[in-house]
Amino acid sequence: MSLDRGRTWAKAPAEAMPPGYKACIRPNFGSFFAAKFGIDGTLYLAGVPGKEILSYQPASGELKHHPLRDADSAKRIFRLMMGRDATLWVSTDGEGLFRADTGLDTLRFSSVALPLGDPKEFMSDVREDA
């Protein structure tokens, strides 16, 4: 569950939504583990499978999918973190750490090299330092 601008966002089957609630439907998507709002109000979602990030524009209802990489997707995406500079950080199970600039027209993820780390690193969380 996540809160933004007085709205509550929760994962539930579309048929279970009470009257007056809107459903953001993505067929064939497993489970969401992470949800994070961008600076512009875009809602980013990720989980299982770990091959893509979804972006949802609440104002227009537009839903897009953005591949994490071309091949060898992660088992799952654990966390999303929105940096103060509008960088979306992604921690994965088995594919390490990724980042993308949400200020660009197209969301393109790049792998982040970890000091003394393995490219297939298990990253359960990501945080921004003060």
LINUR-V578142 format. One record per backbone hydrogen bond with DSSP energy under -1.0 kcal/mol. NH is the residue of the N-H (numbers start at 0). CO is the residue of the C=O. If there is no record, write none. Layout:
NH,CO + NH,CO
//
This chain:
1,8 + 3,6 + 6,3 + 8,1 + 15,12 + 16,13 + 20,17 + 28,25 + 32,45 + 33,45 + 35,43 + 37,41 + 40,37 + 42,55 + 43,35 + 44,53 + 45,33 + 47,30 + 49,73 + 52,65 + 53,44 + 54,63 + 55,42 + 56,61 + 60,56 + 63,54 + 65,52 + 67,50 + 73,49 + 74,92 + 76,46 + 77,90 + 78,90 + 80,88 + 82,86 + 85,82 + 87,99 + 88,80 + 89,97 + 90,78 + 91,95 + 92,75 + 95,120 + 97,89 + 98,109 + 99,87 + 101,85 + 103,100 + 109,98 + 111,96 + 116,113 + 120,117 + 122,91
//
